[in-house]
Amino acid sequence: MPSMEALGLELIRSQNADGGWGFQAGKPSWSEPTGLAALALRALDRDSPQARRGVNWLRRQARPDGGLSPSPAVRQSCWVTALSVLADSMAGEIGVGAPSVQWLLSRTGVESTLLVRLRLWLLGEKWEADNSLRGWPWLPGSTAWVAPTAWTIAALTHVHRRAPDPLLQERIQEGRRFLLSRQCRDGGWNYGASRALGYDSASYPETTGMALFALKGERSGAIDRALARAAELSRHCDSVHAGAWLSLGLSAHNRNDEWPDAASPRYHTVPDAAMDLLARLARTAAGPAF
């Protein structure tokens, strides 16, 4: 297994001339791999010039509405705004008044809007979970999901930690309640609802790790069940990305002892390498790397 420093050098070598990263080395820059690589390099070295170039690339993708597009070719803000906010916050250069933070605060899943809830009531339809709780969607105008909600909670929590704000705190807490309302019967999380069409949904390792990471500091029987499920999933996980999220989720609750020794990972993408570096840094520091 490469050292963390060697993994950092691998990320640096794969950085594009424009300052961003593609999903694979040599591919055009996109916001998701750029955000993850910048976070990983910043966590490894607070003064990383490569991370700074990555953050600057992200800023150039900002849309007029304050959000961030997934790539220069797309004219639509989306969930990757949370990655940009988190990277900016790690650099100490963003506050609650920033357009990107305000964009995140203005987003919610359509299922929690009054119009959609009224329509469902009139039709006599019923959601399996509390749809009044506001999570975050992948794209504006769609329903909330676990992954973008977890990323947004992580971003807003980092901003709130540096500059406490009651509005941030309110949305963070509501986002956490949203995640808890979507917990599967087996203790983990899948990408969406815990039940669909009357059937219980099974949890996935990556989304279980994401939710646990976003729920850092929570103490309850639900969290205990989630940690037990994460530990179980970690013993059979052969995905770098999913394993990294499980590790981050366990580390957020000081459960690094639950992480088994893994074989040498195979990095198929830049996000794989970045997430693995973040997870290993978190385990070394006995806490989240961001």
Secondary structure, DSSP 8 states (H G I E B T S, - for coil): ---HHHHHHHHHHT--TTS-B-SSTTS--BHHHHHHHHHHHHHH-TT-HHHHHHHHHHHTTB-TTS-B-SSTT----BTTHHHHHHHHHHTT---TTSHHHHHHHH---GGGSHHHHHHHHHHT---SS-TTS--EESSTTS-EEHHHHHHHHHHHHHHHHHS--HHHHHHHHHHHHHHHHT--TTSSB-SS-SEETTEE---BHHHHHHHHHHTTT--SHHHHHHHHHHHHHHTT---HHHHHHHHHHHHHTT-GGG----------SHHHHHHHHHHHHHHHHTS---
